[in-house]
Amino acid sequence: MLELLARGPPNREIADALVVEEWTLSTHVKRILMKLDVRDRVQAVIFAYESRLTRQTCLAPYRAAKSGPFSART
């Protein structure tokens, strides 16, 4: 789940990918933040990278395939 958060899509897209309701995903995100003792998604993603739970290469497929606001980011 942290890898999906690291890619940067909105909750709706992550919920669709996991086949859960958006409110269920929000609950999971809140619990992850509590368990990691971080205040927001950005800190959770930083934690994941620093702990080597995810790799920066996970960003490339999302950015390459996505058009719109995320495609302009580098």
Residue pairs with C-beta under 8 A, 6 or more apart in sequence:
1 14
1 18
1 28
1 29
1 32
2 32
2 44
2 45
2 47
2 48
2 53
2 54
3 48
3 53
3 54
3 58
4 14
4 17
4 18
5 14
5 29
5 32
5 41
5 44
5 45
5 48
6 45
6 48
6 49
6 54
6 58
6 59
7 58
7 59
7 62
8 59
8 62
8 70
8 73
9 17
9 62
9 66
9 70
11 22
11 25
11 26
11 29
12 22
14 25
15 21
15 22
15 24
15 25
18 25
20 28
29 41
32 44
33 39
33 40
33 41
33 43
33 44
36 43
36 44
36 47
38 44
38 47
45 54
47 53
48 54
49 55
49 56
62 70
63 70
63 71
63 73
